[in-house]
Amino acid sequence: MTESAELKPCPFCGARPTLKRLDEIVGISCGEESGCDNTGLFIAFAASKETEAIAAWNRRPLADATDGWRTLVEDLVEELEEQVCYRYQGYPQDDRRFVRDMLTVKEAREFLEAHKDKP
């Protein structure tokens, strides 16, 4: 059992993973003292495929797709704001329904801003 510097931290709890070499397989799992609490996060490959096992563990497709999702959410917030403004056109700015819906838009923008550096 060895810890490998070339492995990314666990994608769920952030713990340092452990690479295990057994007779016929190589496996990578979240550390035993991890936040995953031994839930079974484990990948296994044939012993001759250690490089592929490391690449599979290190793959983070969600992080790679984040920009596309963030753009989609930003576009939806823009559309929501336009719809709210159109719907309440002519209403006073202090109308409770307009204020409520604009608060939703504001909260969505604040959430995006607070998480702009996170996947």
Secondary structure by P-SEA (a helix, b strand, c coil): cccccccccccccccbbbbbbcccbbbbbcccccccccccccccccccaaaaaaaaaaccccccaaaaaaaaaaaaaaaaaaaaaaaacccccccaaaaaaaaaaaaaaaaaaaacccc
